Amino acid sequence: MPSLYHQPLCPQSRFIRLALAEHGVEPQLIEERPYERRREFLALDPAGETPLLIDDTGLIVPGAVTIAEYLDETGGVALGENRLLPSDLAGRVEVRRLVSWFTQKFYGEVSNWLLTEKINKRFMTNGGGAPDMDLVRAARANIRYHLHYIGYLTQQRNWLAGDKLSYADLAAAAHISVADFLGDVPWDEDETAKLWYARVKSRKSFRALLNDRVPGITPPAVYADLDF
């Protein structure tokens, strides 16, 4: 059984948990808090970031994008028409472009600030404390144009990158889910984006994420509501 080092509300980890579930792979989940800088974890990957996958051969695969590529290379063809990284060149480019958008741009402008300020600081022994509300407000402002972009894409396509579900949808939904857990998604901003998220959220692969909880934080009722 492969092992996945993750944080329950780390959006990059959630992306890979969704990808693994869509591939039919059930890993051993090992919770890791990267800000603790554990020597044992740093020995596996000096970057010290989640997620990190160790496969059945002992191969260490660090980082969400690398893991997603690894899963496609080792099991993508077996998914047939449900492959999460298309077989055609243009499709692969578009999926990778959007995965980069959410794992880098959305993370840097929304997820990282919300996760750090509203969750991680609660548990940090060094550098913790009260959230910086200026950063939280900036994240709340930034998420609006990301929602509108999702809405724009899904008005033109069946899914974010094209006709079929792909890594782009999983990456985007993983990041949105963290903000949704914290009650920071203005769902009244874009109905098309909301309908797209409801479709991803209703998939079997999403169930484990909806059951995640963090001590001291209660998500809003809409978080686990498939008909929100």
N, C-alpha and C positions, 0 to 999 in steps of 0.2 A: 504494500500500500504506500503510495507517495505521501509525503508530508508537506504541509503548507504552513509556513510561518506567516501570521497575519495579525491585524488588529480588526476587531469586529466592525468598527466604523471607519476604518481606513478605506477611502474610495478606490484606491488602486487594488487593495486586497479584495474588495467586493467585486470588482471587475473580473478578477481571476477566479473567484469562487463561482460566479455566474458562468464563466467560460468552462470551467471544469465540469460543472453540473450539466451544461449543454452537451459536453463531450461524453457524458455518462461516467465521469471519474469522481469517485468519492474519496477525498484525501483525509488523512489524519490532520486535524486542525490544531495548530500550536499557537496560542496567543503570545504575541511579542509586542513589547512597548519599546519602539526604537529609541525614544528619548532617554531610556535608561542606559543605553550604550553597553549592554552586556558583552563581556569578552567572548563568551561562547558564540554569541550570534555574530559578532564582528569577525570572528575567525571563519565563519561560513561565507560572509560577504563584507568586506571592509567598508562598503557604502553604508551598511547598517540600516537599510530601509526595507519596509515590507511592501509587497509580498516577496517571499522567497520559497521556491519549490525544490524539494529533493525527490527525485523520481526513484523508481524501484531499483535502479542500478547504482544509486548513490550519486548520480549527477546533480550538481547544484545549479539551479536555474534562477538567477536573481532578476527582479524587476518585472512589472506588469507587462510591458510590451514584449520583452524577451520571452516571458512565459507564454504569452499568447501565440507568438511565432512558433515556439517549441511545440505547443499543442497542435497547431496546424500542420507542422512538419511531421509529427508522429501519428496524428490521428485525423487530420482534416479530410483526407480522401475517403476515409471510412464513413464519414457523415453524408457522403453523396450530395444530394441536392440541398441538404441542410448545412453544408460547409460554411463556416463563419468567416472565412477569408476566401473570396471568390477565386475561381480558377483563371478568369480572364485578367489580363494586365491592367486595363483601365479600372476594372472593379476593385482590384487589389490596391491600386494607388488611391482610389477614393476612400476605401475603408481605412487604410493607413493614415490618410490625411485627417480623417475625422477622429480616429483613435488618438492621434497626436493632439488634436484640438482639445479634447476633453482631459487627457492625462497630463497635458502640459498647461494649456491656456486656461481652461476651466479650473483646473487644480490651483494654478497660481493666482487666479483672480477671485475664486469663490471657496472651493473646498478646503484648501490649506488654512485660510484665515478662520473659517468656521470651526474646523476640527481642532486647530490649535487653541483658539481663544475660548471656545465654549466647552471643550471636552478635555484635551490633553493637559491644559493648565491646572485642572482639578487634581490631577494625579502626579504632577511633576514635583519632585523634592527640590529641584533647583530650576529657577526660571519660571515657576508657576505664579499663582496669584489670580487676581481678578482679571476678567477678559478686557481687552482693549476694545471698547465699544466703537471707536472710530473705524477699526478694521472690520468689525462685524457689520457696521452700517455700509461700508464700502462693498463688502461681499454681497449684502442684500441688494444693493444697487446694481452690481455687476451681473447678478444672476438673471436679471430681467432681459438683458439683450441676448443672453445665451438661450433663454426660453423662446424668445422671438426667432432666433436662428433655427432652433429645433422645429418650431412651428412652420417656418418658411420651407425647410427641407421636406417635412412630411406633407406639406401641401403639394409638392412636386413629385413625391415618390411614395411608395408603399411603406418603406422603412427609411432610416436616415441615409444610408448609402446607396439604396436602390430598391429592387423588388423584393429582396429577401432579408431576413434578420441577419445581422452580421456583428462582428466585434465592435463596430461603431455604436450600435444600439446598446450593447452590454456596457461599454465604457461610459457612455452618456448616462444611462440609467443608474449605474453604480454611483456616479458622482451626484446626480440629482437625489438619490435615495438618502444620502447623508444629510443634505440640506433639508430634505423632507422630514427626516427623523427629528431634526432640531426645530422644525416648524418655520423654516426660512424660505419656503418656496411660495411665491405669490401665484397660486394656481389660477386666479382670475385674470392674469395678464394675457394668457394665450390658450384658448380652448383646444386648438389643434395639438399643441405640445402636451397638454393634459391628456388628451385621448391617446396619443402615442405612448405616453408613460403608463397609462392604464393597461395597454396591451402588453407591454414588457413586464409590468408588475404582476400580471395574471399568469405568467408562465410558471411552470413547476419549478424551474431553476431558481426562482425568486423567493420561494417559500422560506428557506433558511434565513435569508436576510431580514425578512419581515418579523422573524422571531427574535432577532438580536435585541439585547437590552444592555444599557450601561447603568451601573449603580448611581442613584441619585438623579437620573434623568428619565422622565416619562415622555415618550413621543406623543404627538397629537393623535387623535382618533383616526384621522385620515391616512396615517402612515401605513397601517395594516389593512385599510379598507380598500378592497378591489373595485368598489363602485363609488369611489370618492368623487 
